[in-house]
């Protein structure tokens, strides 16, 4: 198939482009900084900007399937931008006759008390659903990989703070997934017709908390960390605390910190593993691989 990857130079996008190309698909890689040097031989780069409609001419021509991986967390008005970009893409894809779109969203747990970051992900799902294509949504929690912003925060904290006075969200349950498993799900669902028009959760084989992930990551590095949750630390204070303790760009760390109050575990009724079974990677192995790749 001719497959378009939107956000092809990102953490997920780069891996997805390589895997799709290896599987024999004709891949178009879209990014504001797309170049032939960025991708494997045979991949067609498409340099453009969703904020500049004139740069998008021919974007979806002949495309069978598109993966939408665009997120604007670095912008102050990220929700507004993500809404606008998703609407623009949905119109272009619909006009071009794209058959399927796959969107990587986020598990949110409590749908009534969403952080701005997760609420924006839900809004993008709704905007894309207005297109004339079949939309498949995959929702993930923390994706474990060397370039993952969420995992980099965990990695930085275990390097710098042997004793942590931390926000109470460290006890929030989450179900992380290794990046290789996330990519495998994204590619394999193309062969599962029943995934058209559906929404699924994806996660690893076990539930953790941010506290247990911190301890696991520290242990893999031969360190010990002592964690003391502080109940008075609000989401706002948490984000400023992260400014002092991680190299992750503050504009990204802030909305991620706000999202960590939401339990993010896989709903068994929505688990993609039931429809697209894969050999799931233990999170211990995913963390070890991420640290070796960092």
N, C-alpha and C positions, 0 to 999 in steps of 0.2 A: 504493500500500500504506500501511497504518498502521505507521509506523516509530518505535520508541523508541530514543532516544540516552541511554545511561547515562553520566553525567559530561559533561553538555552545556555546562557553562560553562568547560571546560578548553581547553587549547591546540588540541587536535584537535577536541574536541566542538563548539565554537562554529562552526568552519568547516564541519564535517560537517552540522550542523543547517541552516545556510544553503543548502548545496549540495543537500541532500535536499529542502528546501522549494522551491527553484528548479526542481527536477526534477519537481515536482507531487505529491510524496508528502505524506501527512498525518503530520506530525511531532509526537511527544511528547518534550519536552526535560526530562530528569530531572537534578536537582542539589539539593544542600542549600541553595542560594541561588537557585533558579529563580524568575524573576518575568517577567511579560509584557514588561517593559521590556528584558529581557536578550536577547530573540529577535525575529526578523522577525514581521510581522503574519501571523496564521494558524497560528503554531506554538503548541502547547498546553504551557504550563509545568507541571511536576509537581515540587513541592517536597517532598523527603523525605530520609530518612537510612537507609542500609542497616543502620546500627547500632540503629535503632528500628523494629522490625517493624510497629508500629501505624501508622506514617507511610506504609506501602507499600500500603495497601488500594487495590485497583483499578489498580495500577501497570501490569500487563500486559493489562488487559482489551481485547480486540479487536486486540491487537498481532500483526502478521504477522512482522515482523523486528525484532530488537533488536541494537543495537551496544553492546558492553560495554567501556567505556573507563575503568573505575574502577581507580585505583592509590592506595596509601596510603603513599607514600614519606616523607611528613612525620612519620609516627608511628614511635616507637622499635620497636614490635612490628608493623611493616608486614606481614610475612609472615603472621602470625596473623590480622590483620584482613582481609587480602586473601583468605585461605582462607575465613574465616567469611562475608564478604560474597558471594563467588562462590557458595558453597554455598546461601546464602539466595536469591540471585537465580535460580539454576538451579531451585530448588524452585518459586518463584513463577512463573517462565516456563513450566515444565513443567505446572504445575497449570492455567495459563491457556490452554494449547494454542498457545503461540508456535511458529511454524513453523521459523524460523531464528534463530540467534544468531551474530554476528560479533565476534570478540575480537581486539584489537590487542595483540600480544605483542612479544617482543624476540628478534632473532637472537642466538644464543649461541656459535656456533662449537663449542668444545670442550664436549661434553655431560657430560664426566666431571669437570670442574673449574669448576663454575659459581659465580659470585659469588652472595651472598645475594639480590641484586636479581633476577638472571636465573633463579635457582632458584625464586623465588617466582612469576615469570611462568609457568614451566613447570608449577608446581603448580596455578595457576589454570586453565591449559589443561585439566589432568586433571580438575579439579573440574567445570568447565563441561561437559566431555565426558560426564559422568554424567547430564545432562539428557535429556529425551525429544525435544528439538529437534535439527535438523541444525546442527552447529557448524562454522563456518569460522574458521580462525585465520590471521591475517596477522602475520608476524614482521618487524620493522623494526630497523635499527640507529639511527644518529643521524638525527633528522628535522630538516632545516634550516628554521628559521622564527624570526621575531623573538622569540616567546614560548617557544621550546623551551629547556628547562633546559640540555640538552647544548650547544646552540649558544650560549647566553648565556655559558657558561663559556669557550668559545673566544673569543667577542667580548671579554669582560672581560680575558682574559689578554693579548690583542693590544693593548689600551688601556693596560695598566698595567706590562707587563714587556717592555721592549725587549731585555733580555738574560734568558733564562730558563734556570735550572738546574731541569730538569724530570724527572719520573719516566720510567723507561724505557718505560712503556706508550705514550709518544708515538709510538713506532715500530709500534704494533699496527695491522694493516690493518683498515679498516672500509669499508663501502659505504653512505655516507649517501644520503638521499633528500630531495628538496624537499617541503615540506608540501603543495603543490598536487598533486603526483603521488600522495602518500599518500592524499589525499582522493579523487582520481579513481579509484584502485584500489578504495577502500572502497565507493564508490557503484557503479562499473561491475560489480563482481562479482555484484550482485543479478541481473543479466541473464544470468549464466553458471551454468546449472544444475549443470554439472560441478564447481563449486566447493563444493557442499554436502558437509559432512563431511570436508573436506580442509584441509591445512595448507600454507601457502606462505610464501616469503620475498619481501620487496619491497625494492628498492633503486634507486639511481640508475644511470646508464649507466657509471660508472667506479668503480674501487677507489682509496681514498686511505689515508693514515695520519693520525693526529691531528696529527702534526708538519706534514704537507703542508696540512692544513686550517687550521692556525694561520697558516702562511705565506701561504696564499691569502687568508684573511680580512684579515690585515695589509696585504697588497698592495692589496686592494680599498679600504682606507682610506688608502692612500698611505703606509704605514708599512713599516719593515723590522724583523724580529725575528731575534735570534740565539738558537738553541736548543741547549743542551748537556744531553743525557740523563744522569742520575745513576743508576747501577744499584743503589745501596744504598737508594734511596727505596722503602719498602714501601707496599702499598696503604693501610695505616693512616696512615703519614706523608703519603702523597699527599693523603688526605682533609683532614688538618690544614693542609697547604700550600694547598689550595683555599679553606679557611676565610679565609685571609689575602689571597686574590687574586681573589675573585669575590663579587658580591652575591647569587648564587644561595643560597637558604636551605641552611644546612649539612646539615640532615637529608636534603635531596635530593641535594646535591653528593657527600656521602659514599658512598652506595650506587652512584651513577653512576661515581665514581672507581674503586671496587672492581670494577665491571663492565668497565672499560676494559682490563683485562688480557686479556680474551677477544677473539680475532679475530672480527669480526662482518661477514662477507661473504656474499653471496647464494649459496646452493647451486644450481647450474644445473638440477639435477633438480627443485628445489622453487620455481623462479622463477615468480611469477604472471604475468610478462610473456609467458610461453609460452601462457597460457590467456586472459588479458585484456590484449592488447597496447595500449599507450598511447604517445603521443609523449613520451618521457622528457625531463625538463628537465636540461640540463647543470648540474653542481653549481656551477660558476662563476656561472651565472645565478641559481641558488637562493640562493647566499650574497649576491650583489649585491642581490637583492630583499629578503632578510631585513634587511640593513643599512639599506636605504632605509626599511623599515617600522619600525625600532626607535625 
